């Protein structure tokens, strides 16, 4: 009568250990695989890579913000042209269409 009331499953993706209740299927516990500690030099290299990535993303966003005003102005001009072109048509709210 002493049946196991829980299953222990090893995740094939992240190799975490999951404990699941057999009757309800509820996750009881989750234990991640212990990661080996890296050497100090490897950690410094990782931080350097992260710093370079942050600087690259920042430079990319900065350059996109420089062109933002020009792009918004062009979009506004195009919208004005479309409004002039379609000024004879009455405006129909898309929410009013049944």
MIMI-394108 format. One record per residue: x, y negated, z of N, C-alpha, C in turn. Coordinates in pm, 1 decimal. Example, Ala and Ser with C-alpha at 12.3 -4.5 7.8 and 13.67 -1.06 7.14 Angstrom:
residues 2
         nx         ny         nz        cax        cay        caz         cx         cy         cz
     1319.0      569.0      780.0     1230.0      450.0      780.0     1320.0      330.0      780.0
     1285.0      225.0      708.0     1367.0      106.0      714.0     1290.0       -3.0      787.0
end
This chain:
residues 98
         nx         ny         nz        cax        cay        caz         cx         cy         cz
       81.0      119.1        0.0        0.0        0.0        0.0       85.6     -125.7        0.0
      213.4     -110.2       17.9      304.4     -225.2       19.9      351.0     -256.7     -121.9
      259.7     -310.1     -201.3      295.2     -347.0     -337.2      359.2     -485.1     -337.2
      443.1     -506.2     -436.4      508.9     -635.6     -447.7      406.5     -739.8     -491.1
      396.0     -847.2     -417.6      297.1     -949.5     -448.9      358.2    -1067.1     -524.2
      484.7    -1052.4     -564.6      548.0    -1160.2     -641.2      649.6    -1102.4     -738.6
      669.8    -1177.3     -846.6      766.1    -1140.0     -949.5      882.0    -1238.3     -947.2
     1000.2    -1188.9     -973.5     1117.6    -1274.5     -988.7     1158.9    -1268.0    -1135.0
     1161.3    -1384.6    -1198.7     1188.2    -1392.9    -1342.3     1311.1    -1479.3    -1364.0
     1396.5    -1437.2    -1456.5     1514.2    -1514.3    -1494.3     1483.5    -1584.5    -1626.4
     1488.7    -1716.4    -1626.4     1457.9    -1794.2    -1746.4     1567.4    -1771.3    -1851.5
     1531.6    -1733.5    -1975.3     1633.1    -1709.4    -2078.4     1696.6    -1838.2    -2129.3
     1631.2    -1948.7    -2109.8     1681.4    -2076.2    -2160.4     1783.0    -2138.8    -2065.8
     1741.0    -2163.4    -1942.7     1828.2    -2233.9    -1847.7     1884.9    -2142.9    -1740.0
     1849.2    -2016.1    -1743.6     1895.6    -1915.8    -1648.6     1856.9    -1948.0    -1503.6
     1744.1    -2016.6    -1487.3     1693.3    -2043.6    -1353.5     1615.0    -1922.2    -1305.3
     1604.8    -1905.8    -1173.6     1530.5    -1795.5    -1115.0     1394.1    -1848.1    -1071.4
     1288.2    -1788.3    -1127.2     1152.1    -1828.4    -1094.8     1085.6    -1717.8    -1015.3
     1014.6    -1754.3     -909.4      938.5    -1658.6     -831.0      791.5    -1691.6     -850.4
      715.2    -1593.0     -900.9      574.9    -1614.1     -936.4      487.4    -1519.0     -856.4
      374.1    -1567.3     -804.7      277.5    -1484.9     -733.7      208.7    -1393.0     -833.6
      201.2    -1263.0     -802.1      146.6    -1164.0     -894.9       -4.2    -1178.1     -913.4
      -75.4    -1216.2     -811.3     -221.1    -1221.9     -820.3     -269.9    -1349.0     -887.6
     -213.7    -1462.7     -851.5     -264.5    -1589.7     -904.1     -181.8    -1643.8    -1019.9
      -57.5    -1602.5    -1033.3       28.9    -1653.7    -1138.6       88.6    -1789.0    -1105.2
       80.1    -1829.0     -979.1      132.3    -1958.1     -934.8      282.6    -1948.3     -913.3
      353.1    -2050.7     -953.6      497.6    -2057.6     -933.9      525.2    -2084.7     -786.0
      595.1    -1993.9     -721.3      624.7    -2008.5     -579.1      755.2    -2081.8     -553.5
      857.7    -2049.7     -633.8      985.0    -2119.1     -614.8     1061.6    -2122.9     -745.2
     1152.7    -2217.8     -751.7     1236.2    -2238.6     -870.1     1377.0    -2268.6     -820.6
     1473.1    -2188.4     -861.8     1612.1    -2209.7     -821.7     1696.7    -2221.4     -948.3
     1759.0    -2335.5     -963.9     1843.9    -2356.1    -1081.1     1973.7    -2278.4    -1065.8
     2033.6    -2245.2    -1179.6     2161.0    -2174.6    -1179.4     2268.5    -2268.6    -1124.7
     2352.4    -2217.9    -1037.9     2459.8    -2298.8     -981.7     2561.9    -2331.5    -1090.5
     2588.2    -2458.3    -1106.0     2683.1    -2501.4    -1208.1     2822.7    -2509.4    -1147.6
     2922.8    -2462.1    -1218.6     3059.0    -2472.5    -1165.9     3103.8    -2618.7    -1167.0
     3177.8    -2653.2    -1066.3     3227.7    -2790.1    -1058.5     3339.0    -2810.5    -1160.8
     3332.8    -2922.9    -1228.1     3433.3    -2954.5    -1329.0     3554.6    -3018.4    -1261.0
     3663.2    -3018.8    -1332.5     3782.6    -3082.0    -1277.0     3765.5    -3234.1    -1282.5
     3848.6    -3303.1    -1209.0     3840.4    -3449.0    -1202.8     3863.3    -3510.1    -1340.7
     3958.6    -3456.9    -1416.4     3987.1    -3510.1    -1550.2     3866.8    -3493.7    -1643.2
     3798.6    -3379.8    -1635.4     3680.9    -3357.1    -1718.5     3568.6    -3453.9    -1681.9
     3554.1    -3480.4    -1552.0     3451.4    -3575.6    -1509.1     3482.3    -3715.9    -1558.6
     3607.9    -3755.2    -1556.7     3646.9    -3887.7    -1606.2     3620.2    -3897.5    -1755.6
     3651.7    -3791.3    -1829.8     3624.5    -3790.7    -1973.9     3474.5    -3803.0    -2000.2
     3395.0    -3734.7    -1919.1     3249.4    -3743.3    -1933.5     3198.6    -3883.8    -1908.1
     3254.3    -3949.5    -1806.9     3214.7    -4087.4    -1778.4     3256.7    -4180.9    -1891.5
     3374.4    -4157.8    -1948.5     3419.9    -4239.5    -2060.9     3327.1    -4223.2    -2181.2
     3283.5    -4100.4    -2206.8     3191.1    -4075.9    -2317.7     3057.7    -4146.4    -2293.1
     3009.7    -4140.2    -2169.5     2884.4    -4207.6    -2135.6     2897.4    -4358.1    -2152.9
     3012.4    -4412.6    -2113.3     3034.4    -4556.6    -2126.7     3035.7    -4597.1    -2273.7
     3102.5    -4519.6    -2357.5     3105.2    -4549.9    -2500.5     2965.3    -4542.3    -2560.7
     2888.2    -4443.4    -2519.1     2751.9    -4428.6    -2570.3     2666.1    -4548.1    -2528.7
     2678.1    -4591.5    -2403.1     2601.4    -4707.0    -2356.7     2638.6    -4831.7    -2435.0
     2768.4    -4852.1    -2457.4     2812.7    -4969.3    -2532.0     2763.2    -4965.2    -2676.1
     2763.0    -4847.8    -2736.1     2715.7    -4833.0    -2873.0     2565.6    -4864.6    -2882.4
     2487.8    -4812.1    -2789.0     2343.5    -4837.4    -2788.6     2316.0    -4984.8    -2763.8
     2390.8    -5046.3    -2673.7     2372.6    -5188.3    -2645.1     2402.9    -5272.7    -2768.1
     2511.5    -5242.0    -2838.0     2546.3    -5316.6    -2958.9     2439.5    -5299.9    -3066.4
     2385.7    -5179.9    -3078.6     2281.0    -5154.3    -3177.3     2155.1    -5234.6    -3144.4
     2115.1    -5235.9    -3018.0     1996.7    -5311.7    -2978.3     2019.8    -5461.6    -2993.0
     2139.5    -5507.6    -2964.5     2171.7    -5649.4    -2979.3     2161.5    -5692.0    -3125.1
     2211.6    -5610.3    -3215.4     2204.1    -5645.1    -3357.0     2059.6    -5641.0    -3407.1
     1978.7    -5549.3    -3353.9     1838.8    -5545.7    -3396.3     1761.8    -5666.2    -3343.0
     1801.5    -5717.8    -3228.1     1734.9    -5836.2    -3173.4     1770.2    -5962.1    -3252.6
     1887.3    -5965.8    -3314.9     1925.8    -6081.6    -3395.8     1834.0    -6094.6    -3516.4
     1797.4    -5983.7    -3576.9     1712.0    -5986.0    -3695.1     1563.9    -5987.3    -3660.5
     1530.8    -5975.8    -3535.6     1391.0    -5964.4    -3493.8     1310.2    -6087.8    -3531.5
     1363.2    -6206.5    -3507.4     1290.7    -6329.2    -3539.2     1260.8    -6337.9    -3688.9
     1360.7    -6306.4    -3769.3     1342.3    -6313.8    -3914.4     1237.2    -6213.3    -3960.9
     1243.0    -6091.3    -3909.6     1148.8    -5987.1    -3949.0     1007.1    -6023.0    -3906.2
      992.0    -6075.5    -3784.6      859.4    -6115.3    -3737.5      804.2    -6230.7    -3821.1
      889.6    -6322.8    -3858.4      845.5    -6434.6    -3941.5      799.2    -6383.7    -4078.9
      873.1    -6289.4    -4137.5      833.7    -6232.6    -4266.4      700.5    -6158.9    -4256.0
      681.5    -6084.1    -4147.9      554.6    -6014.1    -4128.2      439.6    -6112.8    -4113.3
      464.2    -6221.2    -4042.6      361.7    -6322.6    -4023.5      323.8    -6387.0    -4157.5
      423.8    -6417.0    -4239.7      397.5    -6476.4    -4371.1      316.7    -6380.5    -4459.0
      351.3    -6253.7    -4456.2      276.3    -6154.5    -4533.5      132.3    -6145.2    -4484.2
      110.9    -6149.0    -4354.0      -24.2    -6143.0    -4298.8     -103.8    -6266.4    -4338.9
      -38.9    -6383.6    -4342.9     -107.6    -6505.4    -4386.8     -147.9    -6493.9    -4533.1
      -59.3    -6436.4    -4615.9      -92.4    -6419.5    -4758.2     -212.3    -6326.1    -4774.8
     -213.5    -6216.4    -4699.0     -326.6    -6123.3    -4706.8     -454.9    -6188.9    -4658.1
     -445.1    -6273.4    -4555.1     -562.9    -6341.5    -4502.5     -617.1    -6439.9    -4605.2
     -530.3    -6511.1    -4675.2     -573.3    -6603.1    -4780.2     -638.6    -6527.4    -4894.5
     -581.0    -6413.1    -4927.8     -631.8    -6331.6    -5038.1     -770.1    -6274.7    -5004.0
     -790.5    -6235.6    -4879.5     -914.3    -6171.2    -4837.9    -1008.4    -6265.3    -4762.5
     -993.0    -6396.9    -4779.0    -1075.9    -6487.2    -4698.6    -1221.3    -6488.5    -4744.0
    -1250.7    -6441.9    -4864.3    -1388.5    -6437.5    -4911.5    -1466.1    -6321.0    -4850.2
    -1397.9    -6218.4    -4805.5    -1463.8    -6102.9    -4745.7    -1495.5    -6131.8    -4598.9
    -1616.2    -6093.4    -4553.3    -1644.6    -6111.7    -4410.1    -1567.0    -6009.3    -4328.0
    -1527.6    -6050.1    -4210.6    -1452.9    -5960.5    -4122.5    -1547.8    -5858.2    -4062.2
    -1505.6    -5730.8    -4067.8    -1582.3    -5622.7    -4006.0    -1497.9    -5559.9    -3897.4
    -1548.5    -5565.4    -3778.1    -1479.8    -5504.5    -3664.8    -1487.4    -5353.2    -3678.4
    -1373.5    -5282.3    -3675.8    -1375.6    -5137.0    -3691.5    -1454.0    -5065.6    -3581.7
    -1469.1    -5130.0    -3467.4    -1542.9    -5068.1    -3357.8    -1693.2    -5076.0    -3379.3
    -1740.9    -5169.0    -3467.2    -1882.5    -5183.4    -3492.3    -1933.8    -5087.7    -3598.4
    -1845.0    -5019.2    -3669.4    -1887.4    -4930.0    -3776.4    -1945.1    -4802.8    -3714.4
    -2067.1    -4771.4    -3753.7    -2132.6    -4649.2    -3702.3    -2155.5    -4550.5    -3810.9
end
